[in-house]
C-alpha cells in the first residue's frame, strides 16, 4: 500500500487501472463512514478496467492504515474532509478533473467538494448519499454502535480492515449521534453544481430514504441520472453489483462523448 504525507499526517492509497486517451478524468473513490481502501474490494479495479480509466482509492484519516484523526470529529467532519483534506490529496497526487465515486458519507463528501469546486470535476457518482440528518440514518448509526459492542464477529470483521476498529466506530458514531449533527444539511449548497451526476441507491436502504436523491435532483444545476435498484442494502455496488457496474460504466463512458 502506498502512503502520501499530508499536513495532518499520512494517508494510505492505491492506484488501480490504466487510462486510455479517450477516457474522462481519473476515478477517485470515497468510502463510506466505516470503510477503507480494502473494504472496496475489487470493485474499483473492475470499474476502472471497464471504462479504461485509472482510479485512486484511499482511506481517510482514522480509517484503514491511514494516520489517526488529528482532532476529534465535529458535526462538520465531512466538510473538513471535503474542503481541506481532499483538495490537498488531489493536489499532492496531481489528480485533475476527476470523476468522484462516493458511497454514503463518501458521497456526501463528494457533494460538498463539488459545491466548492464546481468547475474542477468531470462527473459525480453518488451511491446512497446523505444530504440531511434523517431519523432513519441516525437510528441505523445507533444500531451499528450497539452491534459493534455486542457482536464479537462484527467487531472481528471490522478489525480486518482498520488499524483501530474500535476507535473508528466510536469516533464515527459519536459524530453522527451528537445533538449538533441533527441540523446538518448540505442541500442548500448544491445549486452551484453543474457537472453530470449519477445517483444510485437501493429502494429500501435501511440507512437513508430516497428523499436524499429527491433533494439532490431538485437542487443541482446540471444533468442528473437516477438509478434505484431493488433490495434493502446500503452498498449497491456489492448488493447489486452487475447492475451498478453496468450503470456506472454507461455513465462514465458517456462523459467521453459529451
C-alpha positions in Angstrom: 0.0 0.0 0.0 1.3 3.5 -0.9 1.4 6.4 1.6 1.3 10.1 0.9 2.2 12.7 3.6 -0.3 15.5 4.0 -0.3 18.4 6.5 -2.2 16.3 9.1 -0.4 13.0 8.6 -0.1 10.1 6.2 -2.9 8.7 4.1 -2.8 5.2 2.6 -3.8 5.0 -1.0 -3.7 2.7 -4.0 -3.7 3.3 -7.8 -5.6 0.8 -9.9 -6.4 0.6 -13.6 -4.7 2.2 -16.7 -6.0 5.2 -18.6 -6.9 5.3 -22.2 -6.5 8.6 -24.0 -10.2 8.9 -24.9 -11.5 8.4 -21.3 -12.5 11.2 -18.9 -10.7 12.1 -15.7 -9.3 9.8 -13.0 -11.8 8.0 -10.9 -11.5 8.9 -7.2 -13.2 6.5 -4.7 -14.5 7.9 -1.4 -15.5 5.2 1.0 -18.5 5.1 3.4 -18.4 6.0 7.2 -16.8 2.7 8.2 -14.9 2.0 5.0 -11.3 1.9 3.8 -9.3 1.0 0.7 -9.6 -2.7 1.5 -13.3 -2.6 2.1 -14.0 -1.5 -1.5 -12.8 -5.0 -2.6 -12.2 -5.5 -6.3 -14.9 -3.1 -7.4 -12.7 0.0 -8.2 -10.4 -2.2 -10.2 -13.3 -3.8 -12.2 -14.9 -0.4 -12.9 -11.6 1.2 -13.9 -10.9 -1.6 -16.3 -14.5 -1.4 -17.8 -14.1 2.3 -18.6 -10.3 2.3 -19.4 -9.5 4.8 -16.6 -7.0 5.0 -13.8 -8.6 5.1 -10.3 -7.4 6.4 -6.9 -8.7 4.6 -3.8 -7.7 6.0 -0.4 -8.5 5.7 3.3 -9.4 8.9 5.1 -7.7 9.9 8.4 -8.5 7.4 11.1 -9.5 4.6 8.7 -7.7 1.6 7.4 -4.0 2.1 7.7 -4.0 5.9 7.5 -2.9 8.1 10.3 -5.3 8.7 13.2 -7.6 11.8 13.1 -5.6 14.9 14.1 -8.6 16.2 16.0 -12.0 15.0 17.3 -14.8 14.8 14.7 -17.4 17.5 14.9 -20.7 17.9 13.1 -18.6 19.4 10.2 -16.3 16.4 9.8 -17.5 15.8 6.2 -16.9 19.5 5.4 -13.4 19.2 6.9 -12.7 16.2 4.6 -14.1 17.8 1.5 -12.7 21.3 1.9 -9.3 20.6 3.5 -8.1 17.0 3.1 -9.5 16.0 -0.3 -8.2 19.1 -2.2 -4.7 18.6 -0.6 -4.7 14.9 -1.5 -5.7 15.6 -5.2 -3.1 18.3 -5.5 -0.3 16.1 -4.0 -1.1 13.2 -6.3 -1.7 15.6 -9.3 -5.3 14.5 -10.0 -7.1 16.8 -12.3 -10.8 16.9 -13.4 -11.7 13.6 -11.6 -14.9 11.6 -11.5 -15.6 11.3 -7.8 -17.2 7.9 -6.9 -18.6 8.2 -3.3 -20.6 5.9 -1.1 -22.7 7.1 1.8 -20.5 9.6 3.8 -18.1 9.5 0.9 -20.9 10.6 -1.5 -21.8 13.5 0.9 -18.1 14.5 0.9 -18.1 14.4 -2.9 -21.1 16.7 -3.0 -19.5 19.2 -0.6 -16.3 19.2 -2.6 -18.2 19.6 -5.8 -20.2 22.5 -4.4 -17.0 24.3 -3.6 -15.1 23.4 -6.8 -17.9 23.1 -9.4 -15.6 23.6 -12.4 -13.0 21.0 -11.3 -14.9 17.8 -11.9 -15.7 15.6 -14.9 -18.6 14.0 -13.1 -20.0 12.7 -9.8 -21.2 9.2 -9.0 -23.1 9.2 -5.7 -24.1 5.9 -4.1 -26.6 6.2 -1.2 -25.7 9.8 -0.4 -26.7 11.7 2.7 -27.7 15.4 2.4 -29.5 15.8 5.7 -29.6 14.1 9.1 -32.6 11.9 8.7 -34.0 10.0 11.7 -33.7 6.7 9.7 -30.0 7.3 9.3 -29.4 8.2 13.0 -31.3 5.1 14.1 -29.1 3.0 11.8 -25.9 4.6 13.2 -27.1 3.8 16.8 -27.8 0.2 15.8 -24.3 -0.1 14.4 -22.8 1.2 17.6 -24.8 -1.3 19.7 -24.0 -4.2 17.4 -20.3 -3.4 17.5 -20.4 -3.5 21.3 -22.4 -6.7 21.5 -21.4 -8.8 18.5 -17.9 -10.2 18.6 -18.0 -11.5 15.0 -19.0 -8.0 13.8 -16.1 -6.5 15.7 -13.7 -9.0 14.2 -14.9 -8.2 10.7 -14.0 -4.5 11.1 -10.8 -5.4 12.8 -9.5 -6.9 9.5 -9.9 -3.5 7.7 -8.7 -0.9 10.3 -5.7 -0.4 12.5 -8.1 0.5 15.3 -11.6 -0.6 14.5 -13.0 0.3 17.9 -11.8 3.9 17.6 -13.2 4.1 14.0 -16.7 3.0 15.2 -16.6 5.2 18.3 -15.5 8.4 16.6 -17.8 8.0 13.6 -20.9 7.1 15.6 -20.2 9.8 18.2 -20.1 12.5 15.5 -23.3 11.3 13.8 -25.2 11.0 17.1 -24.1 14.3 18.6 -27.1 16.7 19.2 -25.4 19.3 17.0 -25.5 17.0 14.0 -29.3 16.8 13.9 -29.4 20.1 12.0 -26.7 19.0 9.4 -27.9 19.7 5.9 -25.9 20.3 2.7 -28.8 20.5 0.1 -28.8 24.3 0.1 -25.2 24.4 -1.2 -25.8 22.3 -4.3 -27.1 24.8 -6.8 -23.5 25.6 -8.0 -23.0 22.0 -9.1 -23.2 21.7 -12.9 -21.3 18.6 -13.8 -23.2 15.4 -14.7 -24.4 13.4 -11.7 -25.3 9.7 -11.4 -27.4 8.8 -8.3 -27.6 5.2 -7.2 -29.5 3.8 -4.2 -31.4 0.7 -3.1 -35.2 1.2 -2.9 -35.3 0.1 0.8 -31.9 1.4 2.0 -32.0 1.0 5.8 -29.7 3.9 6.3 -31.5 6.6 4.3 -34.7 7.2 2.3 -34.9 8.2 -1.4 -35.7 11.7 -0.2 -31.9 12.3 -0.3 -31.9 11.6 -4.1 -35.0 13.8 -4.5 -33.4 16.8 -2.8 -30.2 16.4 -4.9 -32.2 16.3 -8.1 -34.1 19.4 -7.2 -31.0 21.3 -6.0 -28.2 20.7 -8.5 -27.8 22.8 -11.6 -26.5 20.1 -14.0 -27.9 16.9 -15.6 -28.8 14.1 -13.2 -29.4 10.4 -13.8 -31.1 8.4 -11.1 -30.9 4.6 -10.7 -32.9 2.9 -7.9 -32.0 -0.8 -7.6 -34.1 -3.5 -5.8 -33.1 -4.6 -2.3 -32.5 -3.3 1.2 -28.7 -2.7 1.3 -26.6 0.4 1.8 -23.9 -0.6 -0.7 -25.5 -1.3 -4.1 -22.0 -1.9 -5.7 -21.9 -5.0 -3.5 -25.5 -5.9 -3.2 -26.5 -5.3 -6.9 -23.0 -5.5 -8.4 -23.8 -6.3 -12.1 -26.5 -3.7 -12.5 -24.5 -1.0 -10.7 -21.3 -1.8 -12.7 -23.3 -1.5 -15.9 -24.9 1.8 -14.9 -21.7 3.4 -13.8 -19.8 2.2 -16.9 -22.6 3.7 -19.1 -22.4 7.0 -17.2 -18.6 7.3 -17.3 -18.4 6.3 -21.0 -21.0 8.9 -21.9 -18.7 11.6 -20.4 -16.3 10.9 -23.2 -19.0 11.9 -25.8 -20.4 15.0 -24.1 
